[in-house]
Amino acid sequence: MLIEVGTDVREFLLDGGDAGGKNKIVAVDLRQGYLDLGQELFKGPTPGIDFRAANVLDPTDTTLDDIKGEVSILYTGAVFHLFNEADQRSFAESIVRLLAPDGPSVLFGLHRGTKVKGPRESSSGRAIFAHDPESWKELWRDVLGEEAKNWDIRAHLRNTWTAAEHVSEDHQVLQWSLWRK
């Protein structure tokens, strides 16, 4: 089992993602315990990253209100495939509310995908949904509405999470990006 503890966002910062301190980096996880584990593993807080526990599917959660309409780069790693189709749409709508209303923006990520979209059952028995590349693009065109014409939406399947971890044909990885120029 992979538990995300902020590795990706720390690498982004180390690779220069803060643009010399000009950007605000916010990392979000559903559970504070995962954030705490990351702090323990990485020997304390990482200067330059604001870690927050938030439930973006809960409309009463105000944790991210201060960055609504401000985000220009957003990454989600191995998240969408944890939800059913309706919750995936709600998650995408929540992401769109965080985006700056104009100017260059990029959304990107990866999660489990499939050659044929449809409902699945997770290993824990929960109902989830797997997208194929076209259904994924369709979801974003629908969520973005008229604004979709301003975005380059891409998605493709691959057979690896990382160079060292291959997956089966039945459990492919959907890698995607949305660009607004």
N, C-alpha and C positions, 0 to 999 in steps of 0.2 A: 504494500500500500504506500502510495506517495502522499506525504503531507506537505503542503506548501508552507514554508516558514519565512518567505521573503527573499529567497535566493535570487529569483529573477530580477526583482527591483534593486537589490543590492548590486548585482552585476551591471544593470543599466546605469546606476550612479557611478560605479567604478570605471565604466566605459565612457564617461563624460556626459551622461544624460542630463545632468543638472545645468549644463551650459555655463559653467563657471559660477554657479550659485544663482543664476537668473531665473531658473524654473523652480516651481514648488512641486515636490514629488510626494504624492499621497498613495500609500499602499493600503488596501482594504481586504479584510478577511471576515468571514461570518463569525468566527469564534475567536475571542480574545486569547484563549489557550494556545492557539497556533501562533499568534503573534508573540506571546510570552516565550514559547518554545524557541522561536527564531532568535529572540533577544538572548536567550541562554546559550544557544548554539553559536551565535556570532559574538558572544562575550559582551553583551550590553547593547544599548541603543546605537543606531547607525546615524550619525549626524547627517542632516540633509534629507531624511525621509521621515514623513509624518505617518506613523502606523496607526490605523483605526479599525476597530471592530464595528461592522455595520451590516444590516440586513437590507440590501437594496430591493428586495421583494416586498418589504413591509412599508406601506405608504406613510405610516406614522413615525418611521425612523428618520430623525432629522440630522443624523451624524454627518452627512455629506452636503447639507444645505448650503454651507459657505462656499462650496466649489461648483454649485450648479451654474451652468452657463459659462464656465471658465476653462474647461478641460480641452486641450488640443491634441494630446497623445494619450491613448488609452489601450491597455493590454489586458486580456483575460487569458489565463492559462489553465486549461483543463477544468473549466467551470460549467459551461453551457450543458454539457452532456449529463450533468447531475440532475437535470430538471425535466419535467414533462413539457409537452409542447406549449401549453398555456403559460407556464412559468418562464420558459425561454423567451417568449414574446414580451412578457412583463419585464424581464431582466434587460432585454434589448431596449425597451421603451425607457427604462430607468437610465440606461447608459446615454441615450440620446438627450435626456434632460440635463445631463452633466456637461455636454459639449458646448463649446463656445458657439454662438449663433452664426458666425461667419469667419472667413479666413481659413488658412490651411489647417487641416486636422487629419489625423490618422487613427483608426481603430484597427487592432489586429489581435490575433490569438490562434489558439488551436484547442481542439477537444476531440473526443471520439466522434467519428463519422461513419458513413456507410455508403455503399453503392446504391442502395435502394432505401429511401427515407421511410420512417415508420416508427411506431411505438415499440419499445423494448422493455425488458425487465432488467434492473440492475442486479448485481451480485447479491445485494441485500434484499432483493425482492420488491423494490420500489418501482413504480411505473416511471419510465423515462422516455425520451424521444431522441432518435438519431436522424440527423440530416444528411442528405447527399449534397454535393456542391450546388446544384440548381435550386433545391428547396431552401438552402441557406441564403443564397442571393435573393430569392423571392421573399423570405422573411424580412430581410433588411430593406428591400424596396418597399414593402408594405409598411413597415414601421416608419421609414423616412418619409413616405408619402410623396408629395410633389417635390420635395427636396432631393429625392433619390437621383434626379437627373444631374445633380451637381456632384455626385459621388461616383468614383470608380470602385466597383464592388467585385472582389475576386475571391475564389475558393477552389481548392483542389484537395484531393485525397493523397495521402502518402502512407507508407508502410513502416514508419519509424516515429517515435517520440523524439529520440536523440540519435546520434550516430551510433550509440552503443545499445539501444533498446529497440528491437524490431517488434512489430505487432502482426497479428494474423490478418488474412484477407477479410475475416468476419468482424474485425475490430480495428478498422483503419483510423487514421488521424485526419481530421479535417483542418487544414491550415487556411486561414482567411485574412483578408484585409479590406478595409474601406478607406479610400483617400478622397479628401476634398481639397481642391486647390484654390 
